Amino acid sequence: MTRPQLPLPVWIGRRYLRLRSGERFTGVVSLIATAGIAVGVAVLITVLSVMNGFEQEVRERILDVTAHATLEALDGRLVDWPALAESTGTDQRVLASTPFVEGRAMLVRGEAARAAELRGVLPGSESGVSSLAGLFVEGSLQALEPGRFRVLLGVELASQLGVGLGDRVLLVVPDGVVTPAGVVPRLRRFEVAGTFDAGMYEFDSTLALVHLEDAQRFLRMGDTVTGLRFLFSEPFAAGETVRALALNEGGGFYITDWTRRQANFFRSIQVTRSIMLVVLLLVVAVAAFNIVATLVMVVHDKQGEIAILRTLGASPGAILSVFFAQGTVIGLLGTLLGVAGGLLLSLNLTALVGALEALLDTRLVDETIYFIDRLPVDVRFADVGLVSLIAVALGMLSTLYPAWRAARTEPAEVLRHDV
């Protein structure tokens, strides 16, 4: 059975890649060029996967605690909110809604004091717009009962105050009571009825939940609320949806959505991701220059063989194809190795970082800085494809100059000097 014959340029190009006796230096340089492309591609895939994972993780954790959008009264007191909730609930895009009361407060326990975002919620309907119910370490949303003045704290906030289940904390709000001695801040003791872990330091260290009626009484809101929180069928269209709801109700509301509240954060992630893509592509480009150096050396070493091929009738295009094929093989091989290495590293990076943290007894991912307590990874094959195409394209482009130099070789001049 005969072996299938490769096209002559491809066969010669593959032959030049082999590590043969007397030509090992050129072969080693080819391996270095291949390794450079592979390392650049692997690092690029890994970094993009981490950036994607970071963005996805933060988005999910934000939506665990916050609603898709909020609709609030301009003066902070929404009066006829039951009718508004019923009216907006008829929209097919609205999956659920719940009223809320929001304010700033100071939590005091002994000598420890921390500022917090005080949020009054209805336990029954809160589960419809967020995933808070599944985040509790101790207690639950149902522990909030009207008139019992209980509070649920993020785990970091509870740790900073040094409180646990059943302890009492003093809540202080700046909107105080006017007395002959001056303005006295309003304060009241609340019982800690549970702690939750959202996995995001920003929420775990600042959020305190109380029952809606307790918040209304404590903040002197009467029967009014700050606004309504919504869950929509299309989270990424939350801004447009809540605007449409407000306009349908005649306007006069303050509206916001989860993308707007965290706009600077997500924008910074996108900018950082774009910068990292450009910087790491330069690493791949530098590796591609190794292909240029490799092929220039091969062209110089093989001038005699090129001249003989030209004398035997090989056209300049055929000679160009030889070195183009050689450089393309280096680029393709480096890209394939880089993709395999990048995927292997990305899919095991979280475990590797965890093992490294345990080995060094340190925290490489500090939740107080990065908002999350572990290194997330999200491999997107669109990114892998884009990186692969760019790497292969750079590899092919790097072959053009050496291949052009080889195609311009004058056989008579080369053979005359060899003689």
C-alpha positions as CSV (number, residue, x, y, z in Angstrom):
1,M,0.0,0.0,0.0
2,T,1.6,3.3,-1.1
3,R,1.8,6.3,1.1
4,P,-0.2,9.3,0.0
5,Q,2.1,11.9,-1.5
6,L,2.2,15.4,-0.1
7,P,2.5,18.4,-2.3
8,L,6.2,19.1,-3.0
9,P,6.4,22.5,-1.1
10,V,4.7,21.0,1.9
11,W,7.0,17.9,1.9
12,I,10.1,20.1,1.7
13,G,8.9,22.5,4.3
14,R,8.2,19.6,6.7
15,R,11.6,18.2,6.0
16,Y,13.3,21.5,7.0
17,L,11.5,21.3,10.3
18,R,13.1,18.0,11.3
19,L,16.0,17.9,13.8
20,R,18.6,16.3,11.6
21,S,22.3,15.9,12.3
22,G,24.2,19.1,11.4
23,E,21.0,21.2,11.4
24,R,20.0,21.0,15.1
25,F,20.5,24.7,15.7
26,T,17.9,25.6,13.1
27,G,15.6,22.9,14.5
28,V,16.0,24.2,18.1
29,V,15.2,27.7,17.0
30,S,12.1,26.4,15.3
31,L,11.0,24.7,18.6
32,I,11.6,27.9,20.4
33,A,9.4,29.8,18.0
34,T,6.7,27.2,18.4
35,A,7.0,27.3,22.2
36,G,6.8,31.1,22.1
37,I,3.5,31.0,20.1
38,A,2.2,28.3,22.4
39,V,3.0,30.2,25.6
40,G,1.5,33.4,24.3
41,V,-1.7,31.7,23.2
42,A,-2.0,29.8,26.5
43,V,-1.5,32.9,28.6
44,L,-3.9,34.9,26.6
45,I,-6.7,32.3,26.8
46,T,-6.1,31.9,30.6
47,V,-6.2,35.6,31.3
48,L,-9.3,36.2,29.2
49,S,-11.0,33.3,30.9
50,V,-10.2,34.7,34.3
51,M,-11.6,38.1,33.3
52,N,-14.7,36.5,31.9
53,G,-15.1,34.5,35.1
54,F,-14.6,37.5,37.3
55,E,-17.3,39.5,35.4
56,Q,-19.8,36.6,35.4
57,E,-19.2,35.8,39.1
58,V,-19.7,39.4,40.1
59,R,-22.8,39.7,37.9
60,E,-24.4,36.6,39.5
61,R,-23.6,37.7,43.0
62,I,-25.0,41.2,42.4
63,L,-28.2,39.7,41.1
64,D,-28.4,37.4,44.1
65,V,-28.8,40.4,46.4
66,T,-30.2,43.1,44.3
67,A,-33.3,43.2,42.0
68,H,-33.1,43.8,38.3
69,A,-34.5,47.3,38.7
70,T,-36.1,49.7,41.2
71,L,-38.7,52.3,40.8
72,E,-38.7,55.0,43.6
73,A,-40.6,58.1,44.4
74,L,-38.7,61.3,43.8
75,D,-39.1,62.4,47.4
76,G,-38.2,59.0,48.8
77,R,-41.8,58.2,49.9
78,L,-43.9,56.2,47.5
79,V,-47.5,56.5,48.8
80,D,-49.9,54.4,46.8
81,W,-47.5,51.5,46.2
82,P,-49.9,48.6,46.4
83,A,-51.8,50.0,43.4
84,L,-48.6,50.6,41.6
85,A,-47.4,47.1,42.2
86,E,-50.7,45.7,40.9
87,S,-50.6,47.9,37.8
88,T,-47.0,47.2,36.9
89,G,-47.5,43.5,37.6
90,T,-49.8,43.2,34.6
91,D,-46.8,43.7,32.3
92,Q,-45.7,40.4,30.9
93,R,-42.0,41.3,31.3
94,V,-42.5,41.7,35.1
95,L,-42.0,38.3,36.9
96,A,-42.2,39.7,40.4
97,S,-42.1,42.9,42.5
98,T,-41.7,43.8,46.1
99,P,-41.8,47.0,48.2
100,F,-38.7,48.1,50.1
101,V,-37.6,50.8,52.5
102,E,-34.0,51.9,52.3
103,G,-31.8,54.2,54.5
104,R,-28.4,54.6,56.0
105,A,-27.8,53.6,59.6
106,M,-25.0,53.0,62.1
107,L,-24.8,49.7,63.9
108,V,-23.2,49.8,67.4
109,R,-22.2,46.9,69.6
110,G,-20.0,47.8,72.5
111,E,-17.1,49.8,71.2
112,A,-17.6,48.5,67.6
113,A,-19.5,50.7,65.2
114,R,-20.1,50.2,61.5
115,A,-22.0,52.1,58.8
116,A,-24.6,50.0,57.0
117,E,-27.3,50.1,54.3
118,L,-30.5,49.5,56.1
119,R,-33.1,47.7,53.9
120,G,-36.7,47.0,55.0
121,V,-38.1,44.0,53.1
122,L,-41.2,41.7,53.0
123,P,-39.9,38.2,53.6
124,G,-42.7,36.6,51.6
125,S,-42.2,38.6,48.4
126,E,-38.4,39.3,48.7
127,S,-37.6,35.7,47.5
128,G,-39.4,36.5,44.3
129,V,-36.9,39.3,43.2
130,S,-33.6,38.0,44.7
131,S,-31.8,34.8,45.9
132,L,-31.2,36.1,49.4
133,A,-33.2,33.2,50.9
134,G,-30.6,30.7,49.8
135,L,-27.6,32.6,51.1
136,F,-28.1,32.3,54.9
137,V,-25.5,30.9,57.1
138,E,-27.7,31.2,60.2
139,G,-31.4,32.0,60.4
140,S,-33.6,32.8,57.5
141,L,-35.7,35.6,55.9
142,Q,-38.8,34.2,57.7
143,A,-37.2,35.2,61.0
144,L,-38.1,38.8,60.3
145,E,-41.5,39.4,61.9
146,P,-43.2,42.7,62.2
147,G,-42.9,44.3,65.6
148,R,-40.1,41.9,66.7
149,F,-37.4,44.3,65.6
150,R,-35.0,41.7,64.3
151,V,-32.1,42.3,61.9
152,L,-30.3,40.0,59.4
153,L,-26.6,40.9,58.8
154,G,-24.0,40.1,56.2
155,V,-21.3,37.7,57.6
156,E,-18.6,40.3,57.4
157,L,-20.7,43.0,59.1
158,A,-21.5,40.6,61.9
159,S,-17.9,39.6,62.3
160,Q,-16.8,43.2,62.4
161,L,-19.3,43.9,65.1
162,G,-18.5,40.7,66.9
163,V,-22.2,39.6,67.1
164,G,-23.9,36.3,66.5
165,L,-27.4,34.8,66.5
166,G,-29.4,36.2,69.4
167,D,-27.2,39.1,70.2
168,R,-28.6,42.6,70.2
169,V,-27.2,45.6,68.3
170,L,-28.0,49.3,68.5
171,L,-29.3,50.9,65.2
172,V,-28.8,54.6,64.9
173,V,-30.2,56.7,62.1
174,P,-29.1,60.3,61.4
175,D,-32.6,61.6,61.0
176,G,-33.1,62.4,64.7
177,V,-35.6,63.8,67.1
178,V,-35.6,67.5,67.9
179,T,-35.4,68.2,71.6
180,P,-34.7,71.3,73.7
181,A,-31.1,70.0,73.9
182,G,-30.8,69.8,70.1
183,V,-31.3,67.1,67.5
184,V,-30.9,63.6,69.0
185,P,-30.4,60.7,66.6
186,R,-33.0,58.0,66.7
187,L,-31.8,54.7,68.0
188,R,-33.3,51.3,68.8
189,R,-32.0,47.9,69.8
190,F,-32.5,45.1,67.3
191,E,-32.0,41.4,67.8
192,V,-29.6,39.6,65.3
193,A,-31.8,36.9,63.8
194,G,-29.5,35.5,61.2
195,T,-26.5,36.1,58.9
196,F,-26.1,35.7,55.2
197,D,-23.1,35.2,52.9
198,A,-23.5,36.7,49.5
199,G,-19.9,35.9,48.6
200,M,-19.3,39.6,47.7
201,Y,-17.6,41.7,50.3
202,E,-19.5,44.9,49.3
203,F,-22.8,43.4,50.4
204,D,-21.5,41.1,53.2
205,S,-19.9,44.1,55.0
206,T,-22.6,46.7,54.6
207,L,-26.1,45.2,54.2
208,A,-28.6,44.9,57.1
209,L,-32.1,43.6,56.6
210,V,-35.1,44.3,58.7
211,H,-38.9,43.7,58.3
212,L,-40.6,46.3,56.1
213,E,-43.0,47.4,58.9
214,D,-40.1,47.8,61.4
215,A,-38.2,49.9,58.9
216,Q,-41.3,52.1,58.3
217,R,-41.7,52.6,62.0
218,F,-38.1,53.2,62.8
219,L,-37.5,55.6,59.8
220,R,-41.0,57.2,60.4
221,M,-42.2,56.4,56.9
222,G,-45.8,55.7,57.9
223,D,-47.5,53.5,55.3
224,T,-45.1,54.7,52.5
225,V,-42.1,52.9,51.1
226,T,-39.0,54.0,49.3
227,G,-40.0,52.2,46.1
228,L,-40.6,48.9,44.3
229,R,-38.0,46.3,43.3
230,F,-38.6,44.2,40.2
231,L,-37.5,40.9,38.6
232,F,-37.8,40.9,34.8
233,S,-37.8,38.2,32.3
234,E,-34.9,39.8,30.5
235,P,-32.2,41.0,33.0
236,F,-30.1,42.7,30.3
237,A,-33.1,44.8,29.2
238,A,-33.9,45.9,32.7
239,G,-33.1,49.6,32.0
240,E,-35.5,49.8,29.0
241,T,-38.2,47.8,30.8
242,V,-38.3,49.9,34.0
243,R,-38.3,53.1,32.0
244,A,-41.3,51.8,30.0
245,L,-43.1,50.9,33.2
246,A,-42.4,54.4,34.7
247,L,-43.7,56.1,31.5
248,N,-46.8,53.9,31.5
249,E,-47.6,55.1,35.1
250,G,-47.3,58.7,34.1
251,G,-43.7,59.4,35.0
252,G,-42.5,61.3,38.0
253,F,-40.3,58.4,39.4
254,Y,-36.7,57.9,40.0
255,I,-35.6,54.7,38.2
256,T,-32.4,52.7,38.2
257,D,-31.3,49.1,37.3
258,W,-28.5,46.8,38.3
259,T,-26.4,47.7,35.3
260,R,-26.6,51.4,36.1
261,R,-25.8,50.9,39.7
262,Q,-22.7,49.0,38.9
263,A,-21.9,50.7,35.6
264,N,-18.5,51.9,36.5
265,F,-17.5,48.5,37.8
266,F,-18.5,46.6,34.7
267,R,-17.1,49.3,32.5
268,S,-13.7,49.0,34.3
269,I,-13.8,45.3,33.7
270,Q,-14.4,45.7,30.0
271,V,-11.6,48.3,29.7
272,T,-9.2,46.1,31.6
273,R,-10.2,43.1,29.5
274,S,-9.5,45.1,26.2
275,I,-6.2,46.3,27.5
276,M,-5.1,42.8,28.5
277,L,-6.1,41.5,25.1
278,V,-4.0,44.0,23.3
279,V,-1.0,43.6,25.6
280,L,-1.0,39.8,25.4
281,L,-1.5,39.9,21.7
282,L,1.8,41.8,21.6
283,V,3.4,38.8,23.4
284,V,2.1,36.5,20.6
285,A,3.4,39.0,18.0
286,V,6.8,39.0,19.6
287,A,6.7,35.2,19.4
288,A,5.8,35.5,15.8
289,F,9.0,37.4,15.1
290,N,10.8,34.3,16.1
291,I,9.3,32.6,13.1
292,V,10.7,35.4,10.9
293,A,14.2,34.9,12.5
294,T,13.9,31.1,12.1
295,L,12.9,31.2,8.4
296,V,15.6,33.9,7.6
297,M,18.2,31.5,9.0
298,V,16.7,28.5,7.1
299,V,16.7,30.6,3.8
300,H,20.3,31.5,4.4
301,D,21.4,27.9,5.2
302,K,19.4,26.4,2.3
303,Q,20.4,28.8,-0.5
304,G,22.3,26.0,-2.3
305,E,19.2,23.7,-2.2
306,I,17.0,26.5,-3.3
307,A,19.3,27.2,-6.2
308,I,19.3,23.5,-7.2
309,L,15.5,23.4,-7.0
310,R,15.2,26.6,-9.2
311,T,17.7,25.0,-11.7
312,L,15.5,21.8,-11.8
313,G,12.5,24.0,-12.8
314,A,10.9,25.0,-9.5
315,S,9.1,28.4,-9.9
316,P,9.6,31.3,-7.5
317,G,6.0,30.6,-6.4
318,A,6.9,27.0,-5.4
319,I,9.9,28.2,-3.5
320,L,7.7,30.8,-1.7
321,S,5.2,28.0,-0.9
322,V,8.0,25.9,0.8
323,F,8.8,28.5,3.4
324,F,5.2,29.7,3.7
325,A,4.2,26.1,4.5
326,Q,7.1,25.8,7.0
327,G,6.1,29.0,8.9
328,T,2.5,28.1,8.8
329,V,3.2,24.7,10.3
330,I,5.1,26.4,13.2
331,G,2.3,28.8,13.7
332,L,-0.4,26.1,13.6
333,L,1.5,23.8,15.9
334,G,2.2,26.6,18.4
335,T,-1.4,27.6,18.4
336,L,-2.7,24.1,18.9
337,L,-0.3,23.5,21.8
338,G,-1.2,26.9,23.2
339,V,-5.0,26.2,23.0
340,A,-4.5,22.9,24.7
341,G,-2.3,24.3,27.4
342,G,-4.6,27.3,27.9
343,L,-7.7,25.2,28.2
344,L,-6.0,22.8,30.6
345,L,-4.7,25.6,32.8
346,S,-8.0,27.6,32.7
347,L,-10.2,24.6,33.7
348,N,-7.9,23.8,36.6
349,L,-6.9,27.3,37.7
350,T,-9.3,27.7,40.5
351,A,-8.1,24.5,42.1
352,L,-4.5,25.3,41.5
353,V,-4.8,28.8,43.1
354,G,-6.6,27.2,46.1
355,A,-3.9,24.6,46.5
356,L,-1.2,27.4,46.2
357,E,-3.0,29.5,48.9
358,A,-3.1,26.5,51.2
359,L,0.6,25.7,50.6
360,L,1.8,29.3,51.2
361,D,-0.8,29.9,53.9
362,T,-1.8,33.2,52.3
363,R,-4.7,34.8,50.4
364,L,-3.9,35.4,46.7
365,V,-7.6,36.5,46.1
366,D,-8.5,39.0,48.9
367,E,-12.3,39.6,49.0
368,T,-11.7,43.0,50.5
369,I,-10.0,44.0,47.3
370,Y,-11.5,41.9,44.5
371,F,-15.1,41.7,46.0
372,I,-15.0,37.9,45.7
373,D,-13.2,35.2,47.7
374,R,-12.0,32.8,45.0
375,L,-10.6,33.0,41.4
376,P,-13.4,32.3,39.0
377,V,-12.9,31.1,35.4
378,D,-15.3,31.2,32.5
379,V,-13.9,29.7,29.2
380,R,-15.7,31.1,26.2
381,F,-15.0,29.3,23.0
382,A,-15.6,32.5,21.0
383,D,-12.5,34.0,22.7
384,V,-10.5,30.8,22.1
385,G,-11.5,30.9,18.4
386,L,-10.6,34.6,18.1
387,V,-7.2,34.1,19.8
388,S,-6.5,31.1,17.6
389,L,-7.3,32.9,14.4
390,I,-5.1,35.9,15.4
391,A,-2.2,33.7,16.4
392,V,-2.4,31.7,13.1
393,A,-2.8,34.9,11.1
394,L,0.3,36.4,12.8
395,G,2.2,33.2,12.1
396,M,1.3,33.2,8.5
397,L,2.1,36.9,8.1
398,S,5.5,36.4,9.6
399,T,6.4,34.0,6.8
400,L,5.9,36.4,4.0
401,Y,9.3,38.3,4.1
402,P,11.5,35.2,4.5
403,A,9.5,33.3,1.8
404,W,9.8,36.4,-0.5
405,R,13.5,36.5,0.0
406,A,13.8,32.8,-0.8
407,A,11.7,33.2,-3.9
408,R,14.0,35.9,-5.2
409,T,17.1,33.7,-4.9
410,E,19.2,33.8,-8.1
411,P,20.4,30.2,-8.7
412,A,23.3,31.3,-10.9
413,E,24.7,33.7,-8.3
414,V,24.4,31.1,-5.5
415,L,25.9,28.2,-7.5
416,R,28.8,30.4,-8.7
417,H,29.8,31.4,-5.2
418,D,29.4,27.8,-4.0
419,V,31.8,26.6,-6.7
